[in-house]
Amino acid sequence: SKANHDLQIIFFTRLFFERDNYPEYKASVIQHDGDGRPFLDIYDIVCDGGNITDVKPIIGVMKRRFNKLGLIIADLEKDNYKVEVSPSSKGNFLECINLALDQYTN
């Protein structure tokens, strides 16, 4: 018997900024941690469910999306914003779990 698997891949990162030095156009989505450090969470749903039998095309998508994140960070730094990618211990992993489970709410 063949196994059936649903695949969902979510890229997530949290970017910390220096205090009061973050892009004005992002002010509506900037949050602050317990120490008052401003941060921006970025989520990218690479693959959302479905019965996947061939993962090779998804690998190419993952590479492009990962490189896109690097470009976002490079653009912020080019505009003189000091950006620090948070370690996973300072991230919002629970939100990723929530995104993954959203498909089962109905």
N, C-alpha and C positions, 0 to 999 in steps of 0.2 A: 504494500500500500504506500502511496505517495503522501508525503507530509505537505500541509498547506500552511503558508506563513504570510502574514501581512507585514509589510515593511514600512516604517516611518522613520525618516532621518531628519533631525532638526539640528541646525548649527546655532549655537548660542554663544554670545560673548558679552561681557560687561566691560565697558570702557570707563575708567576713572579720569576725571579732569582735575586740574588745579582749581582751588577755590576761586569762584567768581571769574573764571577764565574758560568759558565754554561758548560754543557758537550760539549767538542770539536766536537764530532761526530754529534751534533745537530746544529753546527754553521751555516750551510746553511739554516736552517729554523727558527733560532732565529731572532726575530724582536725587535724593541725598541719603547717604547711609547714616548709621548711628553716630559717626564721627563728624558728620556735616560735609563729607566729601561728595561733590557732584558726580553723578555717573549716568551713563546711557546704556540701556540694555538693547542688544540687537539680536533678533531672532530671524532665522531664515529656514523655512520649511523646504527642504531639498526634495523629499519624496514623501508623499502623503497617502499611505495605505495602498490597498489593492494587492492582488495576488501577483507577486513579482516572480517570474521564472528565470529572467536573465538580468543579472545585476551589472553587467559590463557597461551598458549605457548610463547607468546611475553614477558609476565611478567618474566618468567624464564630467557630469553635471556637478558632482561634489568638488572636483578640482577647480572648475570655473567659479563656483560659489565661494570656495575658500580663498581663491585669489582675489575675488571681488571684495572680501572683507579686508584684505591687506591694502587694497586701493583706497577703501574708505578711511582707514587709519592714516595712510600716507597723505591723503588730501587734507585731513584735519591737521596733521603735523606741518604740512606745507603752509597752511593758514595760521601758523604760529600757536596752535593749541597743543599743550603738552598732554599726551594721551598715554595712559598706562593700562594695559590689558590686565584684568584682574586674574588672580589665581582661582581655580575652581572652588576653593574653600570660601571665597568672598562673592561667588556668583549666586544666581537665582535658579538653581537646579529644579526646585519645586515648580517653577513656572514652566519649565520644559516638560515635566511630567504632566502638568495640567494641559498643555497644548497637545500632547500625545493622547491623553485620555478624552479630549473633547469629542472625538469621533464616536465615542461610545455613550454619549449622554442622551441620545434620542432612542 
